[in-house]
Amino acid sequence: MTGKRYPTAAAVALVCAATVLAAPGTAFASPSPNPSPTPHSDTSLEQVRKEIDDLYHDAGVATDAYNAAEEKAEKQSEQIVELAKDIAKGQAKLKKLKARAGAAARAQYRAGGMPSEAKLMLSEDPGQFLDGAGRMREGEKATKGMLTELQRTQEDLRIYAKDATERWTKLEANRKSKAAAKKKIKKKIAAAEKLESTLEKEERERLRKLEEEAARKKQSAWVSSGVLKDVDGKATSRGQKAVAFATAQIGKPYVWGAEGPGSYDCSGLTSQAWAAAGRGIPRTSQEQWKQLPRVDIKNMRPGDLIIYHADASHVGMYLGDGAIVHAPRPGRNVTIAGAGSMQILGVVRPDK
């Protein structure tokens, strides 16, 4: 994971001081119970903004890990259920085969250890002899087939049991990964919220403006580079449906691990938007980057997904005209933003 930085005491703390002047011979007054913090300069507030951005970025990386572990755990649980059904069927089949084998053994025992077919072969009647020989061959073939099937069923059950054990082990490992990611997410978000809570109301408003200004500068530089001059792709019918779904979620809060309908994280929004358009795509931004076809920025069209940061930890849906719709981070709502307001890793296309 990149960008690990933790808030230092100097960044978190606000220096407070209360100087009380008193005339000679008078007692010193008690310090004010709620001393006013020293306001941050624009420079120090910008440092706080970057620190908060880094914390939320790390929370986003952990969220992707959480979502991936959850998706794997769900698939493994489904596979284990199917294996359990196969094992139950195999056990029922094995029980029937053993019953048949037991019946055959008891019949042979009652015949004095000699199969009835063999007795017929010993008959002096030619017709009975030929009939007995045929029945004996059929009996041997049936017995051999039953034993082969019995052995195959036992081997299938052994493989099923081994496979189920391995999947249980992986399921437990993914549960632990999910729990570790959840712990990390909460820790990073709590640190960011604590850092932001040290700011006065006016400073929090300045912080938001600094965020917006930083995004505007990046978007302006991106557009000024001429990157959009050849971008004029049109959305497909599915792309239009995906865009319509995503934009209908504007105003809903970001919640890590959420896939709607009341809240979303970044990849929860994009995966659900494309699911609504009839196209299933990977759940996480990292898997969307790995598995979906990539296209050049100059060829992108509405509905395409823009993947952000070197670790593919964020994703937004391209709307056209240099804009995206995305779920930014905790404390923010699904919104429209400049496509170049963050570090672009690349573009992928769900419906190529």
Long-range contacts (C-beta under 8 A, 24 or more apart in sequence): 1-58, 1-61, 1-62, 1-311, 2-61, 2-310, 2-311, 3-54, 3-57, 3-58, 4-54, 4-58, 5-51, 5-54, 5-55, 6-191, 7-51, 7-55, 7-191, 7-194, 7-195, 11-47, 11-48, 11-51, 11-195, 12-194, 12-195, 12-198, 13-198, 14-38, 14-40, 14-198, 37-198, 37-200, 39-200, 39-203, 40-199, 40-203, 42-206, 42-210, 45-199, 45-203, 45-206, 45-207, 45-210, 46-210, 48-195, 48-196, 48-199, 48-207, 49-207, 49-210, 49-211, 49-214, 51-195, 52-192, 52-195, 52-196, 52-207, 53-211, 55-188, 55-189, 55-191, 55-192, 55-195, 56-188, 56-189, 56-192, 56-329, 56-330, 57-309, 57-313, 58-184, 58-188, 59-184, 59-185, 59-188, 59-189, 59-192, 59-256, 59-329, 59-330, 60-266, 60-313, 60-314, 60-329, 61-311, 61-313, 62-181, 62-184, 62-185, 62-188, 63-181, 63-185, 63-256, 63-257, 63-265, 64-267, 64-284, 64-285, 64-286, 64-312, 64-313, 65-177, 65-181, 65-184, 66-178, 66-181, 66-182, 66-185, 66-256, 66-257, 67-257, 67-265, 67-267, 67-268, 67-283, 67-284, 68-283, 68-284, 68-286, 68-287, 69-174, 69-175, 69-177, 69-178, 69-181, 70-174, 70-178, 70-257, 71-283, 71-284, 72-170, 72-174, 73-171, 73-174, 73-175, 73-178, 76-167, 76-170, 76-171, 76-174, 77-171, 79-167, 80-164, 80-167, 80-168, 80-171, 83-160, 83-163, 83-164, 83-167, 84-164, 86-156, 86-160, 87-157, 87-160, 87-161, 87-164, 90-153, 90-156, 90-157, 90-160, 91-157, 93-153, 94-150, 94-153, 94-154, 94-157, 97-146, 97-149, 97-150, 97-153, 98-150, 100-146, 101-146, 101-147, 101-150, 104-143, 104-146, 115-139, 185-256, 189-256, 189-330, 192-330, 193-330, 193-331, 196-331, 215-337, 215-338, 215-341, 215-342, 216-338, 216-341, 218-338, 218-340, 218-341, 218-342, 219-322, 219-337, 219-338, 219-339, 219-340, 219-341, 221-340, 222-322, 222-338, 222-339, 222-340, 222-341, 222-344, 223-322, 223-338, 223-340, 227-297, 227-298, 227-340, 228-322, 230-298, 231-297, 231-298, 231-299, 231-300, 231-322, 233-299, 233-300, 233-301, 233-302, 233-304, 234-301, 234-302, 235-301, 235-302, 235-303, 235-320, 236-301, 236-303, 236-351, 238-274, 238-277, 238-278, 238-279, 238-303, 238-350, 238-351, 239-277, 239-301, 239-302, 239-303, 239-304, 239-351, 240-302, 240-303, 241-276, 241-277, 241-278, 242-273, 242-274, 242-276, 242-277, 242-279, 242-303, 242-317, 242-350, 243-273, 243-302, 243-303, 243-317, 243-319, 243-325, 245-272, 245-273, 245-276, 245-277, 246-270, 246-273, 246-317, 246-325, 246-334, 247-319, 247-325, 247-336, 249-273, 249-325, 249-327, 249-334, 250-325, 250-333, 250-334, 250-335, 250-336, 251-333, 251-334, 251-335, 252-327, 252-333, 252-334, 253-332, 253-333, 253-334, 254-327, 254-328, 254-329, 254-330, 254-331, 254-332, 254-333, 254-334, 255-330, 256-330, 259-283, 264-327, 264-334, 265-327, 266-314, 266-315, 266-316, 266-326, 266-327, 266-328, 267-315, 268-327, 269-317, 269-325, 269-326, 269-327, 269-334, 270-305, 270-315, 270-316, 270-317, 273-317, 274-350, 274-351, 277-303, 277-351, 279-350, 279-351, 281-350, 285-312, 285-313, 285-314, 285-315, 286-311, 286-312, 286-313, 288-312, 288-315, 288-348, 289-315, 289-345, 289-346, 289-348, 292-348, 292-349, 292-350, 292-352, 293-348, 293-349, 293-352, 294-346, 294-347, 294-348, 294-349, 295-347, 295-348, 295-349, 295-352, 296-347, 297-344, 297-347, 300-347, 300-349, 301-349, 303-349, 303-350, 303-351, 304-347, 304-348, 304-349, 304-350, 305-347, 305-348, 305-349, 305-350, 306-339, 306-344, 306-346, 306-347, 307-344, 307-345, 307-346, 307-347, 307-348, 308-342, 308-343, 308-344, 308-345, 309-342, 309-343, 309-345, 310-343, 310-345, 312-345, 314-342, 318-347
